[in-house]
């Protein structure tokens, strides 16, 4: 199974103290292709380093180095598509907070790469993907591990 890996699930898979650790780790391990954009690599590295976990940040980058994750580099045209998505979803997400949510850049690029790679399978703990329409086909993104069959 080819999946788009989001920072939330990657960090959960790395940190055994995180909720859904086992589920995220198993989902990533069971996937044949785990696509990440450079933005997600930067986001995961930044969050781990900000938490003071240099070892985990380095281990993650080594996973990228050895091919556990496949880098999906956006094309210049895809940067424009990502910008279109940021504009489209600006302030449109329903959130529990009073302020309306907005799609962020790493998520926008995940949506774009998902279309290019012909997948709607996303390994994420981010419910924002429930409010984004995939650029291919119809329906919605499958959010793993949430949408996995029991």
C-alpha positions as CSV (number, residue, x, y, z in Angstrom):
1,X,0.0,0.0,0.0
2,X,1.3,3.4,-1.0
3,X,0.7,6.1,1.6
4,X,1.4,9.8,2.3
5,X,3.1,10.0,5.7
6,X,2.2,13.1,7.7
7,X,4.3,14.6,10.6
8,X,1.8,13.8,13.3
9,X,1.8,10.0,12.5
10,X,5.6,9.9,12.0
11,X,6.2,11.5,15.4
12,X,3.7,9.2,17.0
13,X,5.4,6.2,15.5
14,X,8.8,7.4,16.8
15,X,7.8,8.3,20.3
16,X,6.5,5.3,22.3
17,X,4.8,7.7,24.8
18,X,2.5,9.1,22.1
19,X,-1.1,8.1,21.7
20,X,-1.5,5.8,18.7
21,X,2.2,4.9,18.8
22,X,1.7,1.2,18.0
23,X,-1.0,1.9,15.4
24,X,1.1,4.5,13.5
25,X,4.2,2.4,13.7
26,X,2.4,-0.7,12.4
27,X,0.7,1.2,9.6
28,X,4.0,2.7,8.4
29,X,5.8,-0.6,8.7
30,X,3.0,-2.4,6.8
31,X,3.0,0.1,3.9
32,X,5.0,-0.7,0.8
33,X,5.8,2.9,0.0
34,X,5.8,5.7,2.6
35,X,6.0,9.1,0.7
36,X,7.1,12.2,2.5
37,X,7.6,15.7,1.1
38,X,10.7,17.8,2.1
39,X,8.3,20.0,4.1
40,X,7.2,17.0,6.2
41,X,10.9,16.0,6.7
42,X,11.6,19.5,7.9
43,X,8.5,19.6,10.1
44,X,9.3,16.3,11.8
45,X,13.0,17.3,12.3
46,X,12.0,20.7,13.7
47,X,9.5,19.3,16.1
48,X,11.8,16.6,17.4
49,X,14.7,19.0,17.8
50,X,12.4,21.5,19.5
51,X,11.4,18.8,22.0
52,X,15.2,18.3,22.6
53,X,15.3,14.8,21.1
54,X,18.3,15.1,18.8
55,X,18.7,11.3,18.7
56,X,15.2,10.8,17.4
57,X,15.6,13.6,14.8
58,X,18.8,12.0,13.6
59,X,17.2,8.5,13.5
60,X,14.4,9.9,11.5
61,X,16.8,11.5,9.0
62,X,18.7,8.2,8.8
63,X,15.3,6.4,8.0
64,X,15.0,8.9,5.1
65,X,18.6,8.2,4.0
66,X,18.2,4.4,3.8
67,X,14.9,4.6,2.0
68,X,12.3,3.7,4.6
69,X,10.6,6.9,3.5
70,X,10.5,7.9,-0.1
71,X,11.1,11.6,-0.8
72,X,8.3,13.1,-3.0
73,X,9.8,16.3,-4.3
74,X,7.1,18.7,-5.5
75,X,7.6,20.2,-9.0
76,X,7.4,23.9,-9.6
77,X,3.9,23.6,-11.0
78,X,2.9,21.7,-7.8
79,X,4.0,24.7,-5.7
80,X,1.3,26.7,-7.5
81,X,-1.3,24.0,-6.9
82,X,-0.3,24.0,-3.2
83,X,-0.7,27.8,-3.1
84,X,-4.2,27.4,-4.7
85,X,-5.1,24.9,-1.9
86,X,-3.9,27.3,0.8
87,X,-6.1,30.1,-0.7
88,X,-9.0,27.8,-1.1
89,X,-9.0,26.5,2.5
90,X,-7.9,29.7,4.2
91,X,-10.0,30.0,7.4
92,X,-12.5,27.3,6.3
93,X,-11.7,24.4,8.7
94,X,-14.1,23.7,11.5
95,X,-12.3,23.5,14.8
96,X,-13.3,23.3,18.5
97,X,-11.7,26.7,19.0
98,X,-13.4,29.9,18.1
99,X,-11.0,30.7,15.4
100,X,-11.4,29.0,12.0
101,X,-8.6,26.7,11.0
102,X,-6.5,26.9,7.9
103,X,-4.7,24.3,5.8
104,X,-0.9,24.5,6.4
105,X,1.8,24.2,3.8
106,X,3.0,20.6,4.6
107,X,-0.6,19.4,4.4
108,X,-1.2,21.2,1.2
109,X,1.9,19.6,-0.4
110,X,0.7,16.2,0.9
111,X,-2.6,16.7,-0.9
112,X,-0.8,17.6,-4.1
113,X,1.7,14.7,-3.9
114,X,-1.2,12.3,-3.1
115,X,-2.8,13.3,-6.4
116,X,0.4,12.9,-8.4
117,X,1.0,9.5,-6.8
118,X,-2.6,8.4,-7.3
119,X,-3.3,7.6,-3.6
120,X,-5.8,8.9,-1.1
121,X,-4.2,6.9,1.8
122,X,-2.7,9.2,4.4
123,X,-1.0,8.1,7.6
124,X,-1.9,10.9,9.9
125,X,-3.5,11.9,13.2
126,X,-4.5,15.2,11.7
127,X,-8.3,15.5,11.2
128,X,-7.9,18.5,8.9
129,X,-7.6,15.9,6.1
130,X,-11.3,15.1,6.7
131,X,-12.1,18.6,5.4
132,X,-10.0,18.6,2.3
133,X,-11.2,17.2,-1.0
134,X,-8.6,15.0,-2.8
135,X,-7.5,16.3,-6.1
136,X,-8.1,13.0,-7.8
137,X,-11.3,10.9,-8.0
138,X,-14.1,11.5,-5.6
139,X,-14.8,10.9,-2.0
140,X,-12.3,11.7,0.7
141,X,-8.9,10.8,2.1
142,X,-8.5,7.6,4.1
143,X,-6.9,8.5,7.4
144,X,-4.8,5.7,8.8
145,X,-4.8,4.4,11.4
146,X,-8.2,5.9,12.2
147,X,-10.0,4.4,9.1
148,X,-8.2,1.0,9.3
149,X,-10.5,-2.1,9.5
150,X,-10.5,-3.6,13.0
